[in-house]
């Protein structure tokens, strides 16, 4: 603001914050601690409950890798994405390659289930269940209570590598390794959702 004032000879008439993810968290903290700094704050994807989110991200890994044929390799993501677009893209009246309202999308991955053996053009029955799980809210394995709304929505399939890839989300692993267990040698394969989410 001082730079704007010095350059233009007057202070800004409006100050707006727009941030996403870490920027969203910063926006929320800015609004809480210094409410007079900005006239408006747009805090997108703020993930304020970061500690729970670490547990949720870790818990996704055993769901995705629960059996030998449940993991969906990235080369199948376009197959799923195309089917989602076919099912839901035009629901908003415009076929533009975007699922406008993912919550209204009624896509069932069963339409992609392999009729014979596994191939790049279909999903195994276990992979169909993985897709359904990725779109569903995460429930606590011990209590069945909903812990978190769905992290992945219909239309996001091309980016699943981060949360549903071969290894769990890196910052979640580090949070457990260095903060929860305080053990730099902790192996994410020892994560137990039934007890470690609560930790």
N, C-alpha and C positions, 0 to 999 in steps of 0.2 A: 504494500500500500504506500509505503514511503517512497519507493522507486517510481510508482505511478504518479504520485504527487509531485516529485522532483522533475520528472520528465514532462508531464503535461501541464504542470502549474496548478493542478487541482486534484483533490482526492477523488477516488472512484465513487460514482453515485450508487452503484450496486456491487456487492461482493458476494460471489457464489462459490460454493465448494461442490465439486463433482468428483467422486472417487469410487473405485470398485475394489473389492477384496481387501487388501491391506489399506488401500485408500478409503474404502468404506468404513473400516474400523477407525482409521484416523479421523474421518469426518464425524463419526459418532462421538469420539472422545473430544474433538474440537467443540462440538455443539454442547456437550455436557460441561466441559471445563471453562470454555471461553465463549459463551453464547452470543456475545456482542460482536465477535470477530466477523461473522458472516450474516448476510440477510437471509440466506437459504442454504441448506446442506442437502445434497443428493448423495446418500450413502448406499451404494449398490453392493450386493453380495458381501455384506460386512462380516459374516461368520463371527459374531461376537462371542458365542459360546465355544471358543476355540478348543478348550480342553476336552469337552464332549465330542467335538468334531474330530479330534485326533483319534479317539476311541472308535467312532463310527467309521472313519476311514480305514482303520486297522481291521475292524470287523468285516468290512467288505471283502477283504482278501480271502479268508477261509470260505466265504460264500462262493466266490468266483472259482476257487480251487478246491472245492469240496470232493471232487472225484477226478479220475484221469481224463474224462471226456467233458467236464463241465466248463473248463476255461475256453473262452472265445478268443481265438487269435485275431490280431488286428486286421489281417487280410479279409476277415468276414464282416468287419464294421460297415463297409460300403453296402454290402448285401442287406444288412438290417436297416441301415439308414434309408436306402431306396424303398424298401417295403413300408417303412414308417411314413415316408413322404407320400407314397401311393395311397396309404390308408387315411392320412390326416392333413396333408398339405392344403387341399382345396376346401377344407371344412370352413375356412373363413371367407370363402367366395373368390379366392384368388390363388391359383396354382403358381407360386413364385419360389418354390424350393425352401420355404420356411414354415415350420409348424408354429403358427401364430399363438395358439393357446394349448400348450402341451397337456394341461390338466384335462382338457376335453378330448384328447386323442384316445381312441379306443382300439389300439393296435394290440394284437395277440401274436406273439412270435411263433405260435404253433403253425401258422401258414408257411413258415420256412423249414419246418421239420423234415429231415431226410426221410425219404421213402425206403431207401436201401442203406448202404453204408455211408459213413461220413465223407463229405466232399466240400470243396470251396463254395459250392452253390446252395448249401443247405446247412441247417443246424442240427446237431445231435439232440435227442430228447433232453439230455442234461443241460445243453447250451440253451435250449428253449426256456428251461426253468431258471437258468442264470439271468437271461434277459428279463424275465418276469420279476426276479428278485431285485435286479438293479433299478427297475422302475418303482419298486414298492418301498414303503417306509421301513426303516430298520427297527426290528423289535429285539428287545433284550432276550438273549438265549435262555436265561434262567427264569425270567418272570413273564415273558411274552408281552410286556408293556412296550408301547412305541417309544423309541428313544429319539428318533429323528425323522423328519419328512424325507421323501425320496431325494437322494443327492443327484441322481441322473434322471432326466426327463426325456420323453420322446422327442427326437430331433437332435439329440446331443451325441449320437452314436459314433461319429467320426472322431470324437475326442475322448473315448473311453480308455485309451491307453494309460492315462494318468491315474485313474482310480480303480480300473479293473484290469490292469496289466499284469505282467509276470511277477512283479514285486509290489508290496504295499507302498503307499504314498510316503515319500522320503521324510517330510517334516513330521509326519505322525510317528514314523519309526524312531526318529531322533528324540521326539518328546518322550516316548516310552523308554528309550535307551538311557537318556541323560537326566531326565526329570523324574519320571515315575520310578524306574528301577535303579537309577544312579549307577549304572553298570555299562561302561563303554563296550563291553564284550557281549551285551545282551543280544540275542538272535531273535529276529522277528518271528521265526518259525515257532517260538515258544509262546507266542501270544495266545491267551485263552479268553475268548470273548465273554464267557460266562462269569469270569472273575475280574479280568483286567480292564474292562470298560469302566467298572465301578472305581477301580484304582485311579 
